[in-house]
Every structure is written in C-alpha cells, then in structure tokens.
Amino acid sequence: MLPFSPTVNGVLPSAGDADGFQGLNTASLSTRQVNDPTNTFPIDPSNSNYSPMWDAHITEFTVPASERVILKSFGQINQLLTDGTLIPFRGNANTSPLENSLSSMLTATGAIINCPVIAQPNASAIGTQIGEPRNN
C-alpha cells in the first residue's frame, strides 16, 4: 500500500491562493461536488513502486485559514508537523499506528482506498476545475 496524506482543513477556494485549494473540507463544502481534494503523495504514479492501494495519513492545520498553505510534499508536511502548523488528524481513532517511512509524526487511519490513477494533472492544474461535473 502507498501511504498518502490528505488534509482535513486545507486552503479553501475563497482564499484566492495562486496554487488553488486543497482539503477534505473543500470537497465537502462544494455545493456541486466540483472541488476534489488534492492529496499529497510520496511518489509519482510513473514510479514503479507506485500502488493504487492507498493508506491514509490525515493531517489537520492548527493555524487560522489565512495562514494555511497548499501541501505539496512529505518534506513540507514533516516540517509543518515539527513546527506545530500541522498535527495528525484528531479524529483518527488508530491508537496503535504502524510505523511508516513517511513520517514518525503521522499516524495511519487504517482507511484503505483502492483508487487507480486514470489521469495526472500538471502541477499548475492542481486545484483547478477542468470541465463540468456529470452529477448536476
């Protein structure tokens, strides 16, 4: 399984961030489900070690919305965990997490997701809606 890290309370579309938006909150606040959460992965789908079986390590920002940034790498996540800007999601009920190679500060939720990649946007497209949803 490939560990990955979504964030619960990331940058909202209304923040006007040049890098777009991110977070499970963004997806849940979308009235037409057009804002997909952008997650952070340790490797690219073109890497031979990539797997479509994902193991969620959820983060949560501790700072006001105006100070939140787009999470782009595990190096960045680990730095923000170190300085307290991020914490492991408090809703995580996993009290005995398995060790992982991504971060000694993150815990796995035990939520396993099977999600093969069918398209990979360029970094400049992250957080940008492309097309219209089909569920309108």
The first five atom37 places (N, CA, C, CB, O) and aatype in JSON, in Angstrom:
{
  "aatype": [12, 10, 14, 13, 15, 14, 16, 19, 2, 7, 19, 10, 14, 15, 0, 7, 3, 0, 3, 7, 13, 5, 7, 10, 2, 16, 0, 15, 10, 15, 16, 1, 5, 19, 2, 3, 14, 16, 2, 16, 13, 14, 9, 3, 14, 15, 2, 15, 2, 18, 15, 14, 12, 17, 3, 0, 8, 9, 16, 6, 13, 16, 19, 14, 0, 15, 6, 1, 19, 9, 10, 11, 15, 13, 7, 5, 9, 2, 5, 10, 10, 16, 3, 7, 16, 10, 9, 14, 13, 1, 7, 2, 0, 2, 16, 15, 14, 10, 6, 2, 15, 10, 15, 15, 12, 10, 16, 0, 16, 7, 0, 9, 9, 2, 4, 14, 19, 9, 0, 5, 14, 2, 0, 15, 0, 9, 7, 16, 5, 9, 7, 6, 14, 1, 2, 2],
  "atom_mask": [
    [1, 1, 1, 1, 1],
    [1, 1, 1, 1, 1],
    [1, 1, 1, 1, 1],
    [1, 1, 1, 1, 1],
    [1, 1, 1, 1, 1],
    [1, 1, 1, 1, 1],
    [1, 1, 1, 1, 1],
    [1, 1, 1, 1, 1],
    [1, 1, 1, 1, 1],
    [1, 1, 1, 0, 1],
    [1, 1, 1, 1, 1],
    [1, 1, 1, 1, 1],
    [1, 1, 1, 1, 1],
    [1, 1, 1, 1, 1],
    [1, 1, 1, 1, 1],
    [1, 1, 1, 0, 1],
    [1, 1, 1, 1, 1],
    [1, 1, 1, 1, 1],
    [1, 1, 1, 1, 1],
    [1, 1, 1, 0, 1],
    [1, 1, 1, 1, 1],
    [1, 1, 1, 1, 1],
    [1, 1, 1, 0, 1],
    [1, 1, 1, 1, 1],
    [1, 1, 1, 1, 1],
    [1, 1, 1, 1, 1],
    [1, 1, 1, 1, 1],
    [1, 1, 1, 1, 1],
    [1, 1, 1, 1, 1],
    [1, 1, 1, 1, 1],
    [1, 1, 1, 1, 1],
    [1, 1, 1, 1, 1],
    [1, 1, 1, 1, 1],
    [1, 1, 1, 1, 1],
    [1, 1, 1, 1, 1],
    [1, 1, 1, 1, 1],
    [1, 1, 1, 1, 1],
    [1, 1, 1, 1, 1],
    [1, 1, 1, 1, 1],
    [1, 1, 1, 1, 1],
    [1, 1, 1, 1, 1],
    [1, 1, 1, 1, 1],
    [1, 1, 1, 1, 1],
    [1, 1, 1, 1, 1],
    [1, 1, 1, 1, 1],
    [1, 1, 1, 1, 1],
    [1, 1, 1, 1, 1],
    [1, 1, 1, 1, 1],
    [1, 1, 1, 1, 1],
    [1, 1, 1, 1, 1],
    [1, 1, 1, 1, 1],
    [1, 1, 1, 1, 1],
    [1, 1, 1, 1, 1],
    [1, 1, 1, 1, 1],
    [1, 1, 1, 1, 1],
    [1, 1, 1, 1, 1],
    [1, 1, 1, 1, 1],
    [1, 1, 1, 1, 1],
    [1, 1, 1, 1, 1],
    [1, 1, 1, 1, 1],
    [1, 1, 1, 1, 1],
    [1, 1, 1, 1, 1],
    [1, 1, 1, 1, 1],
    [1, 1, 1, 1, 1],
    [1, 1, 1, 1, 1],
    [1, 1, 1, 1, 1],
    [1, 1, 1, 1, 1],
    [1, 1, 1, 1, 1],
    [1, 1, 1, 1, 1],
    [1, 1, 1, 1, 1],
    [1, 1, 1, 1, 1],
    [1, 1, 1, 1, 1],
    [1, 1, 1, 1, 1],
    [1, 1, 1, 1, 1],
    [1, 1, 1, 0, 1],
    [1, 1, 1, 1, 1],
    [1, 1, 1, 1, 1],
    [1, 1, 1, 1, 1],
    [1, 1, 1, 1, 1],
    [1, 1, 1, 1, 1],
    [1, 1, 1, 1, 1],
    [1, 1, 1, 1, 1],
    [1, 1, 1, 1, 1],
    [1, 1, 1, 0, 1],
    [1, 1, 1, 1, 1],
    [1, 1, 1, 1, 1],
    [1, 1, 1, 1, 1],
    [1, 1, 1, 1, 1],
    [1, 1, 1, 1, 1],
    [1, 1, 1, 1, 1],
    [1, 1, 1, 0, 1],
    [1, 1, 1, 1, 1],
    [1, 1, 1, 1, 1],
    [1, 1, 1, 1, 1],
    [1, 1, 1, 1, 1],
    [1, 1, 1, 1, 1],
    [1, 1, 1, 1, 1],
    [1, 1, 1, 1, 1],
    [1, 1, 1, 1, 1],
    [1, 1, 1, 1, 1],
    [1, 1, 1, 1, 1],
    [1, 1, 1, 1, 1],
    [1, 1, 1, 1, 1],
    [1, 1, 1, 1, 1],
    [1, 1, 1, 1, 1],
    [1, 1, 1, 1, 1],
    [1, 1, 1, 1, 1],
    [1, 1, 1, 1, 1],
    [1, 1, 1, 1, 1],
    [1, 1, 1, 0, 1],
    [1, 1, 1, 1, 1],
    [1, 1, 1, 1, 1],
    [1, 1, 1, 1, 1],
    [1, 1, 1, 1, 1],
    [1, 1, 1, 1, 1],
    [1, 1, 1, 1, 1],
    [1, 1, 1, 1, 1],
    [1, 1, 1, 1, 1],
    [1, 1, 1, 1, 1],
    [1, 1, 1, 1, 1],
    [1, 1, 1, 1, 1],
    [1, 1, 1, 1, 1],
    [1, 1, 1, 1, 1],
    [1, 1, 1, 1, 1],
    [1, 1, 1, 1, 1],
    [1, 1, 1, 1, 1],
    [1, 1, 1, 0, 1],
    [1, 1, 1, 1, 1],
    [1, 1, 1, 1, 1],
    [1, 1, 1, 1, 1],
    [1, 1, 1, 0, 1],
    [1, 1, 1, 1, 1],
    [1, 1, 1, 1, 1],
    [1, 1, 1, 1, 1],
    [1, 1, 1, 1, 1],
    [1, 1, 1, 1, 1]
  ],
  "atom_positions": [
    [[0.84, -1.19, 0.0], [0.0, 0.0, 0.0], [0.88, 1.24, 0.0], [-0.95, 0.0, 1.22], [1.99, 1.25, 0.54]],
    [[0.37, 2.27, -0.61], [1.09, 3.53, -0.7], [0.52, 4.5, 0.32], [1.0, 4.12, -2.13], [-0.64, 4.89, 0.22]],
    [[1.33, 4.91, 1.31], [0.84, 5.93, 2.25], [0.66, 7.25, 1.51], [1.82, 6.1, 3.45], [1.48, 7.63, 0.68]],
    [[-0.41, 7.95, 1.82], [-0.63, 9.29, 1.26], [-1.24, 10.15, 2.34], [-1.55, 9.24, -0.02], [-1.69, 9.64, 3.37]],
    [[-1.26, 11.46, 2.11], [-1.75, 12.35, 3.14], [-2.73, 13.39, 2.61], [-0.59, 13.05, 3.79], [-2.33, 14.36, 1.97]],
    [[-4.02, 13.17, 2.88], [-4.98, 14.26, 2.67], [-4.97, 15.16, 3.91], [-6.43, 13.7, 2.39], [-4.54, 14.73, 4.98]],
    [[-5.41, 16.38, 3.76], [-5.58, 17.24, 4.92], [-7.07, 17.5, 5.12], [-4.79, 18.58, 4.76], [-7.83, 17.55, 4.16]],
    [[-7.45, 17.64, 6.36], [-8.87, 17.83, 6.69], [-9.33, 19.25, 6.37], [-9.12, 17.52, 8.17], [-10.38, 19.44, 5.76]],
    [[-8.55, 20.22, 6.77], [-8.98, 21.62, 6.72], [-7.99, 22.48, 5.95], [-9.17, 22.17, 8.14], [-7.35, 23.36, 6.52]],
    [[-7.86, 22.21, 4.67], [-6.9, 22.92, 3.85], [-7.38, 24.26, 3.34], [0.0, 0.0, 0.0], [-8.35, 24.83, 3.85]],
    [[-6.7, 24.74, 2.32], [-6.97, 26.05, 1.71], [-8.28, 25.98, 0.94], [-5.81, 26.48, 0.77], [-8.46, 25.12, 0.08]],
    [[-9.19, 26.88, 1.25], [-10.5, 26.94, 0.58], [-10.4, 27.73, -0.72], [-11.55, 27.57, 1.51], [-9.55, 28.6, -0.85]],
    [[-11.27, 27.43, -1.68], [-11.25, 28.19, -2.95], [-11.4, 29.69, -2.74], [-12.36, 27.69, -3.85], [-10.86, 30.48, -3.52]],
    [[-12.12, 30.08, -1.72], [-12.35, 31.5, -1.47], [-11.1, 32.24, -1.0], [-13.44, 31.67, -0.44], [-11.07, 33.47, -0.97]],
    [[-10.04, 31.48, -0.63], [-8.82, 32.11, -0.15], [-8.04, 32.79, -1.26], [-7.94, 31.08, 0.52], [-7.2, 33.65, -1.0]],
    [[-8.31, 32.41, -2.51], [-7.64, 33.05, -3.63], [-6.18, 32.67, -3.75], [0.0, 0.0, 0.0], [-5.4, 33.45, -4.32]],
    [[-5.77, 31.51, -3.24], [-4.39, 31.07, -3.31], [-4.02, 30.79, -4.77], [-4.17, 29.81, -2.44], [-4.79, 30.16, -5.5]],
    [[-2.86, 31.25, -5.19], [-2.42, 31.06, -6.58], [-2.22, 29.58, -6.91], [-1.12, 31.82, -6.83], [-2.29, 29.2, -8.08]],
    [[-1.98, 28.75, -5.89], [-1.79, 27.32, -6.1], [-3.1, 26.55, -6.09], [-0.86, 26.75, -5.05], [-3.1, 25.33, -6.26]],
    [[-4.21, 27.22, -5.89], [-5.51, 26.57, -5.9], [-6.06, 26.33, -4.51], [0.0, 0.0, 0.0], [-5.96, 27.2, -3.64]],
    [[-6.64, 25.15, -4.28], [-7.24, 24.82, -3.0], [-6.98, 23.36, -2.7], [-8.76, 25.12, -2.99], [-6.56, 22.59, -3.57]],
    [[-7.25, 22.97, -1.45], [-6.92, 21.63, -1.03], [-7.62, 21.32, 0.29], [-5.39, 21.46, -0.89], [-7.79, 22.2, 1.13]],
    [[-8.03, 20.09, 0.46], [-8.58, 19.66, 1.74], [-9.91, 18.95, 1.62], [0.0, 0.0, 0.0], [-10.69, 19.2, 0.7]],
    [[-10.16, 18.06, 2.56], [-11.43, 17.36, 2.6], [-12.56, 18.35, 2.83], [-11.43, 16.29, 3.68], [-13.68, 18.14, 2.36]],
    [[-12.28, 19.44, 3.56], [-13.29, 20.47, 3.77], [-13.69, 21.12, 2.45], [-12.76, 21.53, 4.73], [-14.86, 21.46, 2.26]],
    [[-12.75, 21.29, 1.55], [-13.04, 21.87, 0.23], [-14.03, 21.0, -0.53], [-11.75, 22.04, -0.58], [-14.98, 21.5, -1.13]],
    [[-13.79, 19.69, -0.49], [-14.69, 18.77, -1.19], [-16.07, 18.76, -0.56], [-14.11, 17.36, -1.19], [-17.07, 18.77, -1.28]],
    [[-16.14, 18.76, 0.76], [-17.45, 18.66, 1.42], [-18.23, 19.97, 1.35], [-17.27, 18.26, 2.87], [-19.46, 19.95, 1.45]],
    [[-17.56, 21.09, 1.18], [-18.26, 22.38, 1.09], [-18.68, 22.72, -0.34], [-17.37, 23.48, 1.63], [-19.4, 23.69, -0.55]],
    [[-18.24, 21.92, -1.29], [-18.59, 22.17, -2.69], [-20.06, 21.83, -2.9], [-17.68, 21.35, -3.64], [-20.47, 20.69, -2.68]],
    [[-20.85, 22.79, -3.34], [-22.29, 22.57, -3.49], [-22.61, 21.62, -4.64], [-23.0, 23.88, -3.7], [-23.69, 21.02, -4.65]],
    [[-21.71, 21.49, -5.6], [-21.96, 20.61, -6.74], [-20.88, 19.56, -6.88], [-22.07, 21.41, -8.02], [-20.74, 18.97, -7.95]],
    [[-20.12, 19.31, -5.84], [-19.04, 18.32, -5.84], [-18.05, 18.55, -6.97], [-19.61, 16.92, -5.93], [-17.66, 17.61, -7.66]],
    [[-17.65, 19.78, -7.16], [-16.7, 20.1, -8.22], [-15.29, 20.32, -7.67], [-17.16, 21.33, -8.99], [-14.34, 20.4, -8.45]],
    [[-15.14, 20.44, -6.36], [-13.83, 20.67, -5.77], [-13.28, 19.37, -5.21], [-13.9, 21.75, -4.68], [-13.64, 18.97, -4.1]],
    [[-12.42, 18.71, -5.95], [-11.82, 17.48, -5.47], [-10.69, 17.81, -4.49], [-11.3, 16.63, -6.64], [-9.94, 18.76, -4.71]],
    [[-10.57, 17.02, -3.42], [-9.42, 17.24, -2.53], [-8.13, 16.82, -3.23], [-9.59, 16.46, -1.2], [-8.09, 15.76, -3.86]],
    [[-7.11, 17.63, -3.13], [-5.8, 17.29, -3.69], [-4.96, 16.72, -2.57], [-5.11, 18.53, -4.36], [-4.7, 17.41, -1.58]],
    [[-4.53, 15.48, -2.7], [-3.78, 14.81, -1.66], [-2.28, 14.89, -1.94], [-4.22, 13.36, -1.54], [-1.87, 15.22, -3.05]],
    [[-1.48, 14.6, -0.93], [-0.03, 14.62, -1.07], [0.48, 13.19, -1.07], [0.62, 15.45, 0.06], [0.18, 12.41, -0.16]],
    [[1.26, 12.85, -2.09], [1.81, 11.51, -2.24], [3.33, 11.55, -2.17], [1.34, 10.87, -3.57], [3.94, 12.55, -2.56]],
    [[3.95, 10.49, -1.69], [5.41, 10.48, -1.61], [6.09, 10.18, -2.95], [5.85, 9.46, -0.6], [7.26, 10.54, -3.14]],
    [[5.37, 9.54, -3.88], [5.96, 9.23, -5.18], [4.93, 9.47, -6.28], [6.46, 7.76, -5.22], [3.72, 9.52, -6.03]],
    [[5.44, 9.62, -7.48], [4.63, 9.88, -8.66], [4.06, 8.58, -9.23], [5.46, 10.62, -9.71], [4.7, 7.54, -9.1]],
    [[2.89, 8.62, -9.86], [2.33, 7.4, -10.47], [3.22, 6.75, -11.52], [1.01, 7.71, -11.09], [3.05, 5.57, -11.82]],
    [[4.16, 7.48, -12.07], [5.07, 6.88, -13.06], [6.17, 6.06, -12.4], [5.69, 7.98, -13.91], [6.89, 5.33, -13.08]],
    [[6.32, 6.16, -11.08], [7.32, 5.4, -10.33], [6.9, 3.93, -10.26], [7.52, 5.98, -8.9], [5.72, 3.64, -10.03]],
    [[7.82, 3.01, -10.47], [7.49, 1.59, -10.46], [7.03, 1.09, -9.09], [8.68, 0.77, -10.92], [6.43, 0.02, -9.0]],
    [[7.29, 1.84, -8.03], [6.82, 1.47, -6.68], [5.43, 2.01, -6.36], [7.81, 1.96, -5.65], [4.9, 1.75, -5.28]],
    [[4.85, 2.77, -7.29], [3.52, 3.33, -7.07], [2.49, 2.21, -6.94], [3.14, 4.29, -8.21], [2.59, 1.19, -7.61]],
    [[1.5, 2.42, -6.09], [0.43, 1.45, -5.92], [-0.92, 2.18, -5.89], [0.63, 0.63, -4.62], [-1.0, 3.28, -5.34]],
    [[-1.98, 1.59, -6.47], [-3.31, 2.2, -6.39], [-4.0, 1.91, -5.06], [-4.17, 1.69, -7.53], [-5.09, 2.42, -4.81]],
    [[-3.38, 1.1, -4.2], [-3.91, 0.84, -2.86], [-3.28, 1.85, -1.91], [-3.63, -0.64, -2.4], [-2.07, 1.81, -1.67]],
    [[-4.09, 2.75, -1.38], [-3.58, 3.85, -0.58], [-3.94, 3.67, 0.89], [-4.12, 5.18, -1.1], [-5.01, 3.15, 1.22]],
    [[-3.04, 4.1, 1.77], [-3.21, 4.05, 3.21], [-3.19, 5.5, 3.71], [-2.07, 3.17, 3.9], [-2.16, 6.16, 3.67]],
    [[-4.33, 5.99, 4.19], [-4.49, 7.41, 4.53], [-3.8, 7.8, 5.83], [-5.95, 7.76, 4.62], [-3.97, 7.14, 6.86]],
    [[-3.02, 8.88, 5.77], [-2.38, 9.52, 6.92], [-2.87, 10.97, 6.92], [-0.78, 9.42, 6.86], [-2.26, 11.82, 6.27]],
    [[-3.94, 11.24, 7.62], [-4.62, 12.54, 7.51], [-3.98, 13.58, 8.43], [-6.1, 12.4, 7.85], [-3.65, 13.3, 9.58]],
    [[-3.81, 14.79, 7.89], [-3.28, 15.9, 8.67], [-4.38, 16.92, 8.94], [-2.09, 16.57, 7.93], [-5.44, 16.91, 8.31]],
    [[-4.1, 17.8, 9.89], [-5.03, 18.87, 10.26], [-4.23, 20.13, 10.58], [-5.92, 18.45, 11.49], [-3.27, 20.08, 11.35]],
    [[-4.62, 21.26, 9.97], [-3.95, 22.52, 10.27], [-4.38, 23.03, 11.64], [-4.27, 23.57, 9.18], [-5.53, 22.88, 12.04]],
    [[-3.43, 23.65, 12.35], [-3.71, 24.25, 13.65], [-3.75, 25.77, 13.58], [-2.67, 23.81, 14.67], [-4.01, 26.44, 14.58]],
    [[-3.48, 26.32, 12.4], [-3.4, 27.77, 12.23], [-4.68, 28.28, 11.57], [-2.17, 28.16, 11.4], [-5.41, 27.5, 10.96]],
    [[-4.95, 29.58, 11.67], [-6.13, 30.15, 11.01], [-6.1, 29.9, 9.5], [-6.23, 31.65, 11.29], [-5.03, 29.73, 8.92]],
    [[-7.26, 29.89, 8.89], [-7.4, 29.62, 7.45], [-6.49, 30.52, 6.62], [-8.85, 29.81, 7.01], [-5.96, 30.08, 5.6]],
    [[-6.31, 31.75, 7.02], [-5.49, 32.7, 6.25], [-4.01, 32.32, 6.23], [-5.65, 34.09, 6.82], [-3.27, 32.82, 5.39]],
    [[-3.58, 31.45, 7.12], [-2.17, 31.04, 7.2], [-1.92, 29.65, 6.62], [-1.71, 31.08, 8.65], [-0.78, 29.17, 6.65]],
    [[-2.94, 28.99, 6.11], [-2.78, 27.64, 5.56], [-2.2, 27.7, 4.16], [-4.13, 26.9, 5.55], [-2.46, 28.63, 3.4]],
    [[-1.41, 26.69, 3.83], [-0.75, 26.62, 2.53], [-1.13, 25.32, 1.84], [0.78, 26.73, 2.68], [-1.65, 24.4, 2.47]],
    [[-0.87, 25.24, 0.55], [-1.07, 24.01, -0.21], [0.07, 23.06, 0.15], [-1.12, 24.29, -1.76], [1.24, 23.44, 0.1]],
    [[-0.27, 21.83, 0.5], [0.73, 20.82, 0.85], [1.16, 20.1, -0.41], [0.17, 19.8, 1.9], [0.34, 19.54, -1.14]],
    [[2.48, 20.12, -0.69], [2.99, 19.59, -1.95], [3.96, 18.43, -1.79], [3.65, 20.68, -2.7], [4.23, 17.73, -2.76]],
    [[4.5, 18.21, -0.58], [5.48, 17.14, -0.41], [5.48, 16.67, 1.04], [6.89, 17.62, -0.82], [5.0, 17.36, 1.94]],
    [[6.02, 15.47, 1.24], [6.13, 14.99, 2.61], [7.22, 15.7, 3.38], [6.38, 13.49, 2.62], [7.17, 15.77, 4.61]],
    [[8.22, 16.24, 2.68], [9.21, 17.08, 3.36], [8.53, 18.3, 3.97], [0.0, 0.0, 0.0], [8.81, 18.66, 5.12]],
    [[7.66, 18.94, 3.22], [6.91, 20.1, 3.7], [5.99, 19.69, 4.85], [6.1, 20.74, 2.55], [5.91, 20.38, 5.87]],
    [[5.27, 18.57, 4.68], [4.36, 18.1, 5.74], [5.14, 17.85, 7.03], [3.63, 16.82, 5.3], [4.71, 18.27, 8.11]],
    [[6.28, 17.16, 6.93], [7.06, 16.87, 8.13], [7.56, 18.14, 8.81], [8.24, 15.99, 7.78], [7.59, 18.21, 10.04]],
    [[7.96, 19.15, 8.02], [8.39, 20.43, 8.61], [7.23, 21.11, 9.33], [8.95, 21.36, 7.51], [7.41, 21.62, 10.44]],
    [[6.05, 21.11, 8.72], [4.88, 21.75, 9.35], [4.4, 20.96, 10.57], [3.74, 21.89, 8.33], [3.85, 21.54, 11.5]],
    [[4.6, 19.64, 10.58], [4.31, 18.85, 11.78], [5.29, 19.2, 12.89], [4.37, 17.33, 11.46], [4.91, 19.29, 14.06]],
    [[6.55, 19.39, 12.53], [7.59, 19.72, 13.51], [7.31, 21.07, 14.18], [8.96, 19.74, 12.85], [7.47, 21.21, 15.39]],
    [[6.9, 22.06, 13.37], [6.68, 23.38, 13.97], [5.26, 23.58, 14.52], [6.96, 24.45, 12.94], [4.95, 24.65, 15.04]],
    [[4.4, 22.55, 14.42], [3.07, 22.61, 15.02], [1.99, 23.21, 14.13], [0.0, 0.0, 0.0], [0.84, 23.31, 14.55]],
    [[2.35, 23.6, 12.89], [1.36, 24.13, 11.96], [0.36, 23.05, 11.57], [2.04, 24.7, 10.71], [-0.82, 23.33, 11.35]],
    [[0.84, 21.8, 11.48], [0.01, 20.63, 11.22], [0.1, 19.67, 12.39], [0.45, 19.92, 9.9], [1.11, 19.62, 13.11]],
    [[-0.95, 18.91, 12.58], [-0.96, 17.8, 13.54], [-1.63, 16.61, 12.87], [-1.7, 18.2, 14.88], [-2.37, 16.78, 11.9]],
    [[-1.38, 15.39, 13.38], [-2.18, 14.28, 12.88], [-3.65, 14.56, 13.19], [-1.73, 12.93, 13.52], [-3.98, 15.1, 14.24]],
    [[-4.53, 14.2, 12.28], [-5.96, 14.46, 12.45], [-6.46, 13.92, 13.79], [-6.76, 13.83, 11.3], [-6.25, 12.75, 14.11]],
    [[-7.12, 14.77, 14.56], [-7.6, 14.38, 15.89], [-8.74, 13.38, 15.84], [-8.04, 15.61, 16.66], [-9.04, 12.75, 16.85]],
    [[-9.38, 13.22, 14.7], [-10.45, 12.25, 14.56], [-9.94, 10.84, 14.3], [0.0, 0.0, 0.0], [-10.73, 9.9, 14.18]],
    [[-8.63, 10.7, 14.22], [-8.03, 9.39, 13.95], [-8.15, 8.51, 15.19], [-6.55, 9.53, 13.53], [-7.6, 8.83, 16.24]],
    [[-8.87, 7.4, 15.06], [-9.09, 6.51, 16.2], [-8.01, 5.44, 16.32], [-10.44, 5.85, 16.08], [-8.09, 4.59, 17.21]],
    [[-7.01, 5.46, 15.46], [-5.97, 4.44, 15.48], [-4.98, 4.76, 16.6], [-5.24, 4.37, 14.11], [-4.1, 5.61, 16.43]],
    [[-5.1, 4.08, 17.73], [-4.23, 4.35, 18.88], [-2.93, 3.57, 18.83], [-4.96, 4.04, 20.16], [-2.03, 3.85, 19.61]],
    [[-2.81, 2.61, 17.94], [-1.59, 1.82, 17.79], [-1.16, 1.8, 16.32], [-1.8, 0.36, 18.32], [-1.2, 0.76, 15.67]],
    [[-0.76, 2.96, 15.8], [-0.44, 3.01, 14.37], [0.83, 2.23, 14.06], [-0.28, 4.46, 13.92], [1.74, 2.13, 14.88]],
    [[0.88, 1.68, 12.85], [2.09, 1.0, 12.39], [3.12, 2.05, 12.0], [1.78, 0.06, 11.19], [2.77, 3.14, 11.54]],
    [[4.39, 1.71, 12.19], [5.45, 2.61, 11.76], [5.39, 2.74, 10.25], [6.85, 2.11, 12.21], [5.01, 1.81, 9.55]],
    [[5.76, 3.9, 9.76], [5.78, 4.1, 8.31], [7.0, 4.9, 7.92], [4.5, 4.81, 7.84], [7.63, 5.54, 8.76]],
    [[7.34, 4.86, 6.66], [8.55, 5.52, 6.18], [8.34, 7.0, 5.85], [9.06, 4.81, 4.96], [9.3, 7.69, 5.52]],
    [[7.11, 7.49, 5.93], [6.82, 8.86, 5.54], [7.12, 9.87, 6.64], [5.39, 8.99, 5.13], [7.7, 10.93, 6.39]],
    [[6.72, 9.53, 7.85], [6.83, 10.47, 8.94], [6.68, 9.75, 10.26], [5.78, 11.57, 8.8], [5.77, 8.94, 10.44]],
    [[7.56, 10.04, 11.19], [7.41, 9.48, 12.53], [6.33, 10.23, 13.31], [8.76, 9.54, 13.29], [5.98, 9.83, 14.42]],
    [[5.81, 11.31, 12.73], [4.82, 12.13, 13.43], [3.39, 11.88, 12.94], [5.15, 13.59, 13.27], [2.44, 12.34, 13.57]],
    [[3.23, 11.16, 11.83], [1.9, 10.89, 11.27], [1.45, 9.48, 11.61], [1.9, 11.1, 9.76], [2.26, 8.56, 11.69]],
    [[0.17, 9.33, 11.8], [-0.4, 8.02, 12.07], [-1.33, 7.62, 10.94], [-1.14, 8.02, 13.42], [-2.04, 8.44, 10.36]],
    [[-1.32, 6.33, 10.64], [-2.23, 5.82, 9.61], [-3.63, 5.71, 10.2], [-1.75, 4.44, 9.07], [-3.79, 5.32, 11.35]],
    [[-4.62, 6.04, 9.41], [-6.0, 5.96, 9.89], [-6.55, 4.55, 9.82], [-6.89, 6.88, 9.08], [-7.53, 4.23, 10.5]],
    [[-5.92, 3.72, 9.02], [-6.48, 2.39, 8.79], [-7.48, 2.41, 7.65], [0.0, 0.0, 0.0], [-8.03, 1.36, 7.29]],
    [[-7.73, 3.58, 7.08], [-8.64, 3.7, 5.93], [-7.85, 3.34, 4.68], [-9.25, 5.14, 5.82], [-6.91, 4.03, 4.31]],
    [[-8.24, 2.26, 4.03], [-7.56, 1.79, 2.83], [-8.43, 2.16, 1.63], [-7.29, 0.26, 2.88], [-9.63, 1.88, 1.6]],
    [[-7.81, 2.78, 0.64], [-8.53, 3.25, -0.53], [-7.95, 2.58, -1.78], [-8.44, 4.8, -0.65], [-6.73, 2.55, -1.97]],
    [[-8.81, 2.04, -2.63], [-8.38, 1.48, -3.91], [-8.74, 2.5, -4.97], [-9.05, 0.07, -4.2], [-9.92, 2.67, -5.31]],
    [[-7.75, 3.19, -5.5], [-8.01, 4.3, -6.42], [-6.96, 4.37, -7.51], [-8.07, 5.62, -5.65], [-6.02, 5.16, -7.41]],
    [[-7.11, 3.57, -8.55], [-6.16, 3.65, -9.65], [-6.18, 5.04, -10.3], [-6.46, 2.57, -10.7], [-7.25, 5.63, -10.48]],
    [[-5.01, 5.54, -10.64], [-4.91, 6.84, -11.29], [-5.3, 6.67, -12.76], [-3.47, 7.44, -11.15], [-4.77, 5.8, -13.45]],
    [[-6.21, 7.51, -13.22], [-6.58, 7.47, -14.64], [-6.09, 8.72, -15.36], [-8.1, 7.33, -14.79], [-6.04, 8.74, -16.59]],
    [[-5.74, 9.74, -14.6], [-5.17, 10.95, -15.19], [-4.35, 11.64, -14.13], [-6.28, 11.9, -15.74], [-4.67, 11.58, -12.94]],
    [[-3.3, 12.29, -14.54], [-2.47, 13.03, -13.62], [-2.28, 14.43, -14.16], [-1.11, 12.33, -13.39], [-1.65, 14.61, -15.2]],
    [[-2.82, 15.45, -13.46], [-2.68, 16.82, -13.96], [-1.27, 17.35, -13.75], [-3.69, 17.74, -13.29], [-0.55, 16.88, -12.87]],
    [[-0.9, 18.33, -14.54], [0.34, 19.05, -14.28], [0.19, 19.78, -12.97], [0.68, 20.04, -15.42], [-0.93, 20.06, -12.54]],
    [[1.3, 20.09, -12.32], [1.26, 20.78, -11.03], [0.47, 22.08, -11.14], [2.68, 21.07, -10.54], [-0.18, 22.49, -10.17]],
    [[0.51, 22.74, -12.3], [-0.2, 24.01, -12.46], [-1.72, 23.84, -12.49], [0.25, 24.7, -13.72], [-2.45, 24.81, -12.34]],
    [[-2.19, 22.59, -12.67], [-3.63, 22.36, -12.74], [-4.23, 21.95, -11.4], [-3.93, 21.29, -13.77], [-5.45, 21.84, -11.28]],
    [[-3.38, 21.72, -10.39], [-3.88, 21.29, -9.09], [-4.81, 22.36, -8.53], [-2.72, 21.0, -8.11], [-4.45, 23.53, -8.47]],
    [[-5.99, 21.94, -8.12], [-6.95, 22.86, -7.54], [-7.79, 23.6, -8.56], [0.0, 0.0, 0.0], [-8.59, 24.46, -8.19]],
    [[-7.63, 23.29, -9.84], [-8.36, 23.97, -10.89], [-9.44, 23.04, -11.42], [-7.41, 24.41, -12.03], [-9.15, 21.9, -11.78]],
    [[-10.66, 23.5, -11.47], [-11.73, 22.68, -12.03], [-11.55, 22.63, -13.54], [-13.13, 23.24, -11.64], [-11.39, 23.65, -14.2]],
    [[-11.6, 21.41, -14.07], [-11.5, 21.21, -15.51], [-12.77, 20.53, -15.96], [-10.23, 20.37, -15.9], [-13.01, 19.38, -15.6]],
    [[-13.58, 21.21, -16.73], [-14.86, 20.66, -17.18], [-15.95, 20.82, -16.14], [0.0, 0.0, 0.0], [-15.74, 21.41, -15.08]],
    [[-17.09, 20.28, -16.44], [-18.25, 20.35, -15.56], [-18.53, 18.96, -14.97], [-19.5, 20.89, -16.34], [-18.3, 17.95, -15.63]],
    [[-19.02, 18.9, -13.73], [-19.34, 17.6, -13.15], [-20.54, 16.97, -13.87], [-19.64, 17.74, -11.64], [-21.38, 17.67, -14.43]],
    [[-20.6, 15.65, -13.84], [-21.7, 14.96, -14.51], [-22.88, 14.73, -13.6], [-21.23, 13.65, -15.06], [-23.9, 14.22, -14.05]],
    [[-22.78, 15.1, -12.34], [-23.87, 14.84, -11.39], [-24.74, 16.06, -11.15], [-23.3, 14.35, -10.08], [-25.37, 16.17, -10.1]],
    [[-24.78, 16.99, -12.1], [-25.58, 18.19, -11.88], [-27.01, 18.01, -12.32], [-24.99, 19.37, -12.59], [-27.81, 18.93, -12.2]]
  ]
}
